[in-house]
């Protein structure tokens, strides 16, 4: 399933305009991208919205999309989130601040992991973790293309699944993320309908094991 890419990233630690540094030649760097990231992680304490995820093979003219999935997300910093895939398969990644739960509906199986170990230097740390990004990542400005300003984050840890992470902002809004792994594969995440700092019910991130589900604790 395509959605297992992000699940693996959490557990282990399209148009050309949305492809940023992963598919385009470098353009003039814009320092504003770094400023927008810092503003985002310090002022957006919670958010909800929709996402589309694409798996991409190759680069340039040889680039092709090999899988697409979509769903909804909601988070509250630090460490509380629900990332729900609805198409083409249903899967839920949810954390209550201490434990990460990955629920695969097809298998009726729940995997539990300690959240600190799961986030680490993963892409999830950027969206759902604290605002101390420079502790885990080397941050530098990337290209600007079609109004989207990109920056590149490289994990400082050597044992992470992803070797580079691109983040695109436009007008202070998070537009997209690009995750490049050590094998040259790219996962593209684009965001829409994002609401910043909404009022969230107290039980938003409380996870209940579905009836009859197998539970694996790691």
C-alpha positions in Angstrom: 0.0 0.0 0.0 1.3 3.5 -0.8 0.3 4.8 2.6 2.8 2.5 4.3 5.6 4.9 3.3 4.7 7.5 5.9 3.8 4.9 8.5 7.3 3.4 8.1 8.8 6.9 8.5 7.0 7.5 11.7 7.7 4.0 13.0 11.4 4.1 12.2 12.5 7.0 14.2 0.8 16.6 -9.0 2.2 19.1 -11.1 5.7 20.3 -11.7 4.9 23.4 -9.5 4.7 21.1 -6.5 7.8 19.2 -7.1 10.3 21.8 -5.7 13.9 20.8 -5.3 13.3 17.1 -5.9 12.5 17.5 -9.6 13.7 20.9 -10.7 17.0 22.6 -11.3 18.1 24.8 -8.4 16.8 28.4 -8.6 17.6 31.5 -6.5 17.3 30.7 -2.8 14.9 32.7 -0.8 15.6 33.2 2.9 11.9 33.8 3.5 11.3 30.1 3.3 13.3 29.5 6.5 11.5 32.4 8.2 8.2 30.9 7.2 9.1 27.5 8.7 10.2 29.0 12.0 7.0 31.0 12.1 4.9 28.0 11.3 6.4 25.7 14.0 6.2 28.5 16.7 2.8 30.0 16.0 0.8 27.0 14.7 0.2 25.0 17.8 -2.6 22.9 16.2 -4.1 22.4 12.8 -6.3 20.2 10.7 -6.8 19.7 7.0 -6.5 17.4 4.1 -3.5 15.8 2.3 -2.7 14.0 -0.9 0.3 11.7 -1.0 2.1 10.6 -4.2 5.0 8.1 -4.7 7.4 9.2 -7.4 10.1 7.2 -9.2 12.9 8.9 -11.2 13.6 12.5 -11.9 13.1 15.0 -14.8 11.5 13.6 -17.9 11.9 10.0 -16.5 9.8 10.9 -13.4 6.5 9.0 -13.0 3.9 8.7 -10.2 3.6 5.2 -9.0 0.9 5.6 -6.4 -1.5 8.1 -4.9 -3.4 8.2 -1.6 -5.3 10.8 0.4 -6.9 11.6 3.7 -7.2 14.0 6.6 -5.0 15.1 9.4 -5.2 17.0 12.7 -2.4 17.7 15.2 -1.7 19.6 18.4 1.9 20.2 19.4 3.9 18.6 20.8 3.3 15.0 19.8 -0.5 14.7 19.4 -1.9 13.9 16.0 -4.3 11.8 13.9 -3.2 11.1 10.3 -6.0 9.2 8.6 -5.8 7.7 5.1 -9.1 7.2 3.4 -8.2 6.4 -0.2 -7.4 3.9 -1.6 -7.1 2.1 1.7 -8.0 3.0 5.2 -5.2 3.4 7.8 -4.8 5.5 10.9 -1.7 6.8 12.5 -2.5 8.4 15.8 -0.5 9.7 18.8 -1.7 10.9 22.2 1.6 12.6 23.2 3.2 9.4 24.6 2.3 6.5 22.3 2.0 6.1 18.6 -0.7 3.8 17.3 -0.8 2.5 13.7 -4.1 0.9 12.9 -4.4 -1.1 9.7 -8.1 -1.7 9.0 -7.6 -4.4 6.4 -5.5 -6.5 8.8 -7.5 -5.4 11.9 -4.1 -4.8 13.6 -2.8 -2.1 15.9 0.9 -1.5 16.3 2.0 0.5 19.4 5.4 2.3 19.8 6.8 4.9 22.2 6.3 8.3 20.5 9.7 9.8 21.3 11.5 6.9 19.5 9.0 7.1 16.6 9.3 10.8 15.9 13.1 11.3 16.2 14.4 12.9 13.0 11.4 11.7 10.9 9.3 14.0 8.8 6.6 13.8 11.5 8.8 15.7 13.9 8.5 18.7 11.6 4.7 18.8 11.7 3.9 17.3 15.1 7.0 17.8 17.3 8.5 20.7 19.2 9.9 23.8 17.6 13.5 22.8 18.1 14.1 21.6 14.6 17.7 22.6 14.3 18.5 20.1 17.0 17.6 17.2 14.7 18.0 18.8 11.2 20.4 20.9 9.2 18.2 23.5 7.6 19.0 25.5 4.5 17.1 27.5 1.9 16.1 25.8 -1.4 14.7 27.0 -4.7 11.6 29.2 -5.3 9.3 28.0 -8.1 5.9 29.3 -9.2 5.4 31.2 -6.0 6.3 28.3 -3.6 9.4 28.9 -1.5 11.3 25.7 -0.6 13.8 24.8 2.0 15.7 21.6 2.6 16.2 19.7 5.9 18.8 17.0 6.3 18.5 14.8 9.4 21.6 14.9 11.6 21.1 11.3 12.7 22.6 8.7 10.3 20.1 6.0 10.9 17.0 7.7 9.5 15.0 6.4 6.6 14.9 9.7 4.7 18.1 11.5 3.6 16.5 14.8 2.6 13.2 16.5 3.3 11.9 19.5 1.3 9.2 21.8 2.7 7.3 24.3 0.5 5.6 27.5 1.8 3.5 30.1 0.1 2.3 33.2 1.9 3.0 31.7 5.3 1.0 28.5 4.5 2.5 25.0 4.4 1.9 23.9 0.8 3.9 20.6 0.5 6.6 18.3 1.7 8.9 16.1 -0.2 10.6 13.1 1.3 13.7 11.6 -0.5 14.9 8.2 0.8 18.3 6.6 0.4 17.2 4.6 -2.6 16.2 7.7 -4.6 12.5 7.3 -4.1 10.4 10.4 -3.4 7.2 10.8 -1.5 5.2 14.0 -2.2 2.7 15.4 0.3 0.5 18.3 -0.7 -1.8 20.0 1.9 -5.2 21.7 1.4 -8.1 23.2 3.5 -5.7 23.7 6.4 -7.2 25.4 9.5 -4.6 26.8 11.9 -5.1 26.7 15.7 -8.7 25.3 15.7 -10.5 24.5 18.9 -10.2 20.7 19.3 -12.3 18.5 21.6 -10.4 17.0 24.6 -10.7 13.5 23.3 -9.5 14.2 19.7 -6.3 12.2 20.2 -7.6 9.4 22.5 -7.1 6.1 20.7 -9.4 3.1 21.4 -8.4 -0.3 20.1 -11.1 -1.6 17.6 -13.0 -4.6 18.7 -11.2 -7.8 17.9 -8.0 -6.1 16.6 -4.6 -7.7 17.3 -2.2 -5.5 19.2 1.5 -5.5 18.7 3.6 -3.6 21.2 7.2 -2.6 20.1 
